[in-house]
Structures are given as C-alpha cells and as structure tokens.
Amino acid sequence: MMPLSIFGFQALWSPIFLSFVVLGIVLYLVLAIKMRHRFEGSEPLSRTQLVFFLTGMVLLYIIKGSPVDLLGHILFSVHMMQMALLLLLVAPFLLMGIPNWMWKKVFNVGILNKILGLLTRPIIAILLFIGMFSIYHIPIILDHVKLSAPLHTVFTVTLFISALFFWWPIVNTMKGQPKLHGLKKIGYVILSAILITPACALIIFVDVPVYETYKSGEAWLQAMALCVPAGTLAGLADLGLSGPELFTNMPTVNDQQLGGILMKVTQEIIYVVVLGRVFIKWYKEEQENADEITQKDLLERQRLTMHGQ
C-alpha cells in the first residue's frame, strides 16, 4: 500500500486551515479576557468555558486539517467519523465555550436575532439538521459536492451551522432564547436519534458501493483535489495513482458499511452521555423542588374540590 506522505506536507497538515484555527483561538482569548471590560454585563471566563472552546478548536483542526481529513477522502468510514465528531462534539463544545455575554452581542443585532430565534426553535432546528445531514449523504448529492471545492465548502459550513442550531436548545443558558428542560430535552435528543437512523441504515445495509467518489476511477481522483494541491495531484496521476484501493485493503462496500455503523455508534454513545447528564440534572431539580411541587399540587386539588362543591 502507498503511504499518505506521497501527497505532501500541505495536503497532510493544511497549514492555511491551521492558521485560521489559531487565529480563531487568539481572537477568542483577546475578546474573552483582554477586551472583556468592553462588553456590558461581562463576567470572567470560566475554566470550563475555556476547556470546551479549546477542545472544540483542537478537534476541529484534527478533523478537518490533519491527515485525518486526507484519509477521509480515501475512506468513507473515516469521512463518517469526521461528520460524527464535527457535528456532535465540536458544535456543542464551541457553543458551550462561548460565554453568554458574547452571545448577547450577536443576538442584539436585530436581523440576526429574528433569524436565529426562528432557526433555533427546537422543531425547526431538529428538522433542519437531520434534513441537511440526510440530503448530504444521498449518493448523487455527496458525489456532486465532492467534485466542487466551493460547493463542498458551502455545504460543509451550512451543515455545521445547522448542527449549531440543533444543539442550541440543549446547551444554551441565555434568558429569552429557545431552550428545552427536563423531559422535553430528553425527548428532543431521542427524537433526533430516531430521525437520523434511516440515513445511517441505508448506508449500512446497502450491498453495493454507491458513492462514485470513493470508488476507483476518475471521480475519486477529481474529489482528491479538495485537499491535495493541483500540481501535486497532477504529478501523482502521471505516476499511475488511480483509486483508494492503493491505500487500503478494505473492499469499498465494507468501508461504506463501516462508515454507517461508526456514525450510528458514535452518535448513540454521545447521545447516551448527553441523556445521562440531562436526566441527572432533571432528577436533582425535581428532588430539590419536591416540597414546592407537592404544595402546588395540594393547592390545585383543594381549588378543584372547592370548585366542585
């Protein structure tokens, strides 16, 4: 098998993307620490927020800038792991890493407040995210997107933004913003797990390769242009680089099925952790407010009894 190193340093480590990630981290630290006093109602950045944001940014680079991204264009299974981690870990980590006083500046922009207020409503957010994910992995759509760098960038960014909308009702703590509590939050997560299953199942149970850009041939070579400089790719094509089978012994259909399994298993693990945290928090709140809830129930029953008489 050929080593990935034949694609060169730029394709392996994406220095331009790394510079954007580093710039994003520096900008975050400057705004959250150095210029915090310029924000009304600002509070010191907590360690938890810093860890969430930095973890999200490091994961973002590993997923989309390291050799993992290159491998994701060769193996569909790696691509699906990229999607799982990008949409289900990086998105909520970045949301939780940005303090509310920063978000208030965003939502204070009139037009953004209306648009974001609509797109982060639970029903709209979940349908938008699941719809975008499912459409993206329709074979003809994914193949077409992977053959155009601008289209691939737009589609990936749009899908990631839809993931931010999806997670917002779960993780946000801002007053006046769409959010879910207790059992509603649990139901929201379970519903999303159910809705995403058909897309994964179609990939898992199909018994033939359905993605042209992950097969041998011209389509795969064209798709590699998304992460490999044109000059490097042209030189490799002259040497007989013809398809992903040069880098793996795994049959294409097995790689495809593994991708669906990895996506579903990763999603289930993350959702179980989220559900566990949500349930524990809800249970503690119920226990802490048990006396108040009981008193309200008794007063309600007395009112109904008196009304019946």
Backbone torsions as a table, in degrees:
resi	resn	phi	psi	omega
1	MET	NA	146.5	179.1
2	MET	-78.4	144.6	176.5
3	PRO	-80.7	152.6	178.8
4	LEU	-66.5	-20.4	-176.9
5	SER	-61.3	-17.4	179.9
6	ILE	-65.5	-18.1	-178.4
7	PHE	-82.0	-12.3	176.0
8	GLY	92.9	165.8	-175.5
9	PHE	-62.2	-44.2	-176.5
10	GLN	-61.9	-42.3	179.4
11	ALA	-69.5	-34.0	-177.1
12	LEU	-75.7	-40.2	-170.3
13	TRP	-118.6	-2.6	174.0
14	SER	42.5	65.0	-176.5
15	PRO	-59.0	-32.1	179.0
16	ILE	-67.0	-44.2	178.1
17	PHE	-64.4	-39.3	178.1
18	LEU	-59.8	-39.8	-180.0
19	SER	-64.3	-36.6	177.2
20	PHE	-67.8	-39.1	178.4
21	VAL	-64.0	-46.1	178.7
22	VAL	-62.6	-42.0	178.6
23	LEU	-61.6	-40.7	178.1
24	GLY	-62.6	-40.6	179.1
25	ILE	-67.0	-43.5	179.6
26	VAL	-62.5	-44.9	179.4
27	LEU	-60.7	-42.2	178.6
28	TYR	-60.6	-47.1	-178.1
29	LEU	-65.9	-39.3	179.2
30	VAL	-64.0	-47.2	-178.7
31	LEU	-68.7	-42.0	-173.4
32	ALA	-79.3	-21.8	-176.2
33	ILE	-120.2	-60.0	-174.1
34	LYS	-68.3	-41.1	-175.2
35	MET	-108.7	17.9	-175.8
36	ARG	-58.7	-35.3	-176.0
37	HIS	-64.0	-16.0	-179.8
38	ARG	-81.2	-10.3	-179.7
39	PHE	-98.0	127.8	179.5
40	GLU	-66.3	131.9	178.0
41	GLY	73.3	17.2	-178.3
42	SER	-70.1	153.8	178.3
43	GLU	-130.8	156.9	178.3
44	PRO	-57.1	141.9	178.8
45	LEU	-66.6	127.6	-179.8
46	SER	-81.1	158.3	178.5
47	ARG	-62.7	-37.5	-179.9
48	THR	-62.7	-44.3	178.6
49	GLN	-62.3	-42.5	179.8
50	LEU	-63.3	-43.5	-179.8
51	VAL	-64.5	-42.8	179.3
52	PHE	-60.8	-47.5	-176.0
53	PHE	-66.5	-48.2	-178.6
54	LEU	-63.9	-39.8	177.4
55	THR	-62.5	-42.9	178.6
56	GLY	-61.6	-41.7	-178.7
57	MET	-71.0	-39.3	177.4
58	VAL	-64.4	-44.3	177.1
59	LEU	-61.6	-39.4	179.1
60	LEU	-58.9	-44.1	179.0
61	TYR	-68.0	-42.1	179.6
62	ILE	-60.1	-41.8	-176.0
63	ILE	-73.3	-42.2	-172.0
64	LYS	-113.1	-2.1	-177.1
65	GLY	-127.3	-22.7	-178.0
66	SER	-86.3	-177.5	176.4
67	PRO	-57.5	-16.4	176.6
68	VAL	-59.6	-39.3	-179.7
69	ASP	-65.5	-42.0	177.3
70	LEU	-61.8	-44.0	179.5
71	LEU	-65.3	-29.3	178.7
72	GLY	-67.4	-19.4	175.8
73	HIS	-89.5	-8.2	178.9
74	ILE	-102.5	-41.7	-179.0
75	LEU	-115.2	125.6	178.9
76	PHE	-64.6	-33.7	179.8
77	SER	-61.9	-39.1	177.7
78	VAL	-69.3	-38.7	176.7
79	HIS	-57.5	-42.8	-178.5
80	MET	-69.3	-34.8	174.5
81	MET	-66.2	-38.0	174.9
82	GLN	-57.4	-48.9	-179.4
83	MET	-60.5	-43.9	-178.3
84	ALA	-61.0	-48.8	-177.2
85	LEU	-71.7	-38.3	179.7
86	LEU	-64.7	-46.5	-173.7
87	LEU	-84.6	-29.5	-172.6
88	LEU	-108.4	-10.0	176.3
89	LEU	-122.3	-54.4	-177.5
90	VAL	-60.6	-45.2	-177.4
91	ALA	-58.1	-54.9	179.8
92	PRO	-67.0	-33.0	179.1
93	PHE	-61.8	-44.3	179.8
94	LEU	-66.8	-40.2	178.1
95	LEU	-60.4	-44.2	-177.9
96	MET	-76.0	-18.8	-179.7
97	GLY	-82.1	-18.0	-179.4
98	ILE	-94.5	120.4	-176.3
99	PRO	-66.9	157.0	-176.5
100	ASN	-59.6	-35.1	-178.4
101	TRP	-67.9	-20.8	171.6
102	MET	-77.2	-44.1	179.8
103	TRP	-61.0	-34.3	-179.1
104	LYS	-60.8	-36.2	177.5
105	LYS	-62.2	-37.8	179.3
106	VAL	-68.6	-47.6	-176.0
107	PHE	-75.4	-13.2	177.1
108	ASN	-76.3	-14.2	174.8
109	VAL	-75.4	116.3	-170.8
110	GLY	-47.3	-55.5	-176.3
111	ILE	-65.6	-38.7	178.9
112	LEU	-66.5	-38.3	-179.7
113	ASN	-59.9	-40.7	-179.3
114	LYS	-71.4	-44.1	-178.3
115	ILE	-66.3	-49.4	-178.5
116	LEU	-67.0	-35.9	177.9
117	GLY	-61.4	-35.0	178.6
118	LEU	-75.6	-48.5	-173.2
119	LEU	-74.1	-16.3	178.2
120	THR	-98.2	4.2	172.3
121	ARG	-64.1	134.5	-170.9
122	PRO	-47.9	-49.6	-176.6
123	ILE	-65.7	-45.1	179.6
124	ILE	-65.4	-42.8	-177.6
125	ALA	-62.3	-44.5	-177.0
126	ILE	-70.0	-40.5	179.6
127	LEU	-68.0	-38.4	179.1
128	LEU	-64.5	-46.0	-177.9
129	PHE	-66.5	-50.6	-179.4
130	ILE	-63.9	-38.8	179.1
131	GLY	-63.7	-46.0	179.4
132	MET	-62.4	-44.0	-179.6
133	PHE	-63.3	-44.8	-177.9
134	SER	-66.5	-44.2	179.4
135	ILE	-63.3	-41.4	-178.3
136	TYR	-58.7	-34.3	-176.1
137	HIS	-98.0	11.7	166.5
138	ILE	-68.4	126.3	-173.0
139	PRO	-47.0	-49.7	-176.5
140	ILE	-65.3	-31.6	179.1
141	ILE	-73.1	-50.8	-178.5
142	LEU	-60.4	-43.4	179.3
143	ASP	-61.3	-42.9	-179.1
144	HIS	-66.2	-42.9	-179.1
145	VAL	-63.4	-40.2	-176.7
146	LYS	-73.6	-8.7	178.4
147	LEU	-96.1	1.4	-180.0
148	SER	-135.2	115.8	-178.8
149	ALA	-60.5	-47.7	178.7
150	PRO	-61.6	-43.1	-179.3
151	LEU	-65.3	-39.3	178.9
152	HIS	-63.3	-42.4	179.0
153	THR	-63.8	-47.7	-179.1
154	VAL	-62.0	-44.5	-176.9
155	PHE	-67.8	-41.3	-179.9
156	THR	-65.2	-44.5	179.3
157	VAL	-63.9	-42.4	179.4
158	THR	-63.6	-41.7	177.8
159	LEU	-63.6	-40.9	179.2
160	PHE	-65.6	-40.9	178.1
161	ILE	-63.5	-38.6	177.4
162	SER	-64.2	-31.7	176.0
163	ALA	-67.9	-37.0	176.1
164	LEU	-62.6	-43.2	177.2
165	PHE	-61.4	-41.5	-178.8
166	PHE	-62.3	-42.6	-176.3
167	TRP	-79.4	-20.3	-174.4
168	TRP	-56.4	-48.1	179.9
169	PRO	-64.2	-16.9	-179.0
170	ILE	-88.8	-43.0	-169.7
171	VAL	-105.2	-17.1	-174.2
172	ASN	-73.9	148.6	-179.1
173	THR	-124.8	16.5	-178.6
174	MET	-79.3	140.6	176.9
175	LYS	-70.4	137.0	177.4
176	GLY	84.1	-0.9	179.4
177	GLN	-100.3	150.2	179.4
178	PRO	-56.4	124.5	178.6
179	LYS	-152.3	161.8	-179.9
180	LEU	-119.8	153.5	-179.9
181	HIS	-130.6	149.0	170.3
182	GLY	52.4	-125.3	-175.0
183	LEU	-65.3	-30.3	178.1
184	LYS	-64.7	-38.8	178.4
185	LYS	-66.7	-40.6	178.0
186	ILE	-62.9	-44.1	178.6
187	GLY	-63.4	-37.0	179.0
188	TYR	-62.1	-45.8	-179.5
189	VAL	-66.9	-43.8	179.9
190	ILE	-63.7	-41.0	178.9
191	LEU	-61.6	-41.6	179.6
192	SER	-65.2	-35.9	177.5
193	ALA	-63.9	-38.6	179.6
194	ILE	-69.1	-43.4	-175.9
195	LEU	-69.4	-28.6	-178.5
196	ILE	-83.3	-14.2	-176.0
197	THR	-61.4	-45.0	-178.3
198	PRO	-56.3	-41.2	-179.6
199	ALA	-62.8	-42.4	178.8
200	CYS	-69.5	-39.9	-177.4
201	ALA	-63.4	-39.5	179.2
202	LEU	-61.6	-37.1	179.3
203	ILE	-73.1	-40.0	-176.3
204	ILE	-68.1	-42.1	-169.8
205	PHE	-96.6	-6.6	175.8
206	VAL	-70.4	139.7	-173.1
207	ASP	-106.9	14.7	175.6
208	VAL	-137.3	150.5	176.0
209	PRO	-63.6	131.1	-176.2
210	VAL	-114.9	-9.4	-178.3
211	TYR	-105.7	111.9	-178.2
212	GLU	-61.4	-34.5	-175.7
213	THR	-75.6	-3.7	174.6
214	TYR	-113.4	9.5	175.5
215	LYS	-100.6	173.3	173.0
216	SER	-68.6	147.7	173.3
217	GLY	127.1	-172.7	-173.0
218	GLU	-64.8	-37.3	-178.4
219	ALA	-61.2	-43.0	179.6
220	TRP	-63.1	-43.1	-178.7
221	LEU	-64.7	-39.0	177.5
222	GLN	-65.9	-38.6	-179.5
223	ALA	-66.4	-30.5	179.7
224	MET	-65.4	-17.8	178.7
225	ALA	-64.6	-14.5	178.6
226	LEU	-65.7	-28.8	-176.1
227	CYS	-128.6	-4.4	-179.4
228	VAL	-115.8	128.9	178.5
229	PRO	-54.4	142.9	-175.4
230	ALA	-56.3	-42.0	-179.2
231	GLY	-62.5	-43.9	178.8
232	THR	-63.4	-44.1	-177.8
233	LEU	-65.2	-38.8	179.5
234	ALA	-64.2	-41.2	178.6
235	GLY	-64.9	-39.4	179.6
236	LEU	-70.2	-35.7	178.7
237	ALA	-63.3	-36.4	177.8
238	ASP	-65.8	-23.8	-179.9
239	LEU	-87.2	-0.3	176.7
240	GLY	100.0	17.6	176.5
241	LEU	-67.9	117.4	-170.2
242	SER	-125.4	-20.1	-177.6
243	GLY	-178.7	171.0	-176.8
244	PRO	-64.4	-18.8	-179.9
245	GLU	-64.1	-14.6	177.4
246	LEU	-75.7	-13.7	-175.6
247	PHE	-117.0	-4.2	-178.4
248	THR	-152.0	150.7	175.8
249	ASN	-93.9	-4.4	-176.3
250	MET	-76.8	127.6	175.6
251	PRO	-58.4	145.9	-175.9
252	THR	-56.7	-41.8	-177.9
253	VAL	-66.9	-36.6	178.0
254	ASN	-68.4	-38.7	176.5
255	ASP	-62.6	-40.9	179.1
256	GLN	-63.6	-46.5	179.4
257	GLN	-65.8	-39.8	177.7
258	LEU	-61.5	-36.8	178.3
259	GLY	-60.3	-45.2	178.4
260	GLY	-63.7	-40.5	179.9
261	ILE	-65.2	-45.9	-179.4
262	LEU	-61.9	-40.5	178.6
263	MET	-61.7	-47.1	-176.6
264	LYS	-68.8	-42.9	-179.4
265	VAL	-65.9	-44.2	178.8
266	THR	-61.8	-43.0	178.0
267	GLN	-61.4	-42.7	-179.5
268	GLU	-64.7	-42.1	-179.8
269	ILE	-63.0	-46.7	179.7
270	ILE	-63.6	-42.3	-179.7
271	TYR	-66.3	-36.2	177.8
272	VAL	-62.9	-42.7	177.7
273	VAL	-62.4	-45.5	179.5
274	VAL	-62.3	-46.1	179.6
275	LEU	-61.9	-39.9	178.6
276	GLY	-61.3	-45.3	179.4
277	ARG	-65.5	-41.8	179.7
278	VAL	-64.9	-43.9	-178.7
279	PHE	-64.8	-44.0	-179.9
280	ILE	-62.0	-44.0	179.3
281	LYS	-64.1	-43.0	179.3
282	TRP	-64.0	-41.9	-179.5
283	TYR	-63.3	-43.1	-179.9
284	LYS	-63.8	-41.4	178.5
285	GLU	-64.0	-39.2	178.4
286	GLU	-64.5	-41.0	-179.9
287	GLN	-67.6	-41.3	-179.4
288	GLU	-66.7	-31.7	-177.7
289	ASN	-103.6	15.5	-175.4
290	ALA	-59.2	-45.5	-178.8
291	ASP	-62.9	-41.6	179.8
292	GLU	-64.8	-41.9	179.8
293	ILE	-65.4	-42.7	179.0
294	THR	-61.8	-43.6	179.8
295	GLN	-62.1	-40.2	178.3
296	LYS	-65.0	-40.4	179.1
297	ASP	-63.5	-42.3	179.7
298	LEU	-64.1	-43.2	178.7
299	LEU	-63.8	-38.4	179.1
300	GLU	-65.3	-41.9	179.1
301	ARG	-65.4	-41.3	178.0
302	GLN	-62.4	-39.9	-179.9
303	ARG	-64.0	-43.1	179.4
304	LEU	-66.6	-37.4	178.9
305	THR	-64.1	-46.2	179.3
306	MET	-64.6	-37.2	179.4
307	HIS	-67.7	-35.5	-179.9
308	GLY	-69.3	-32.5	179.1
309	GLN	-75.1	NA	NA
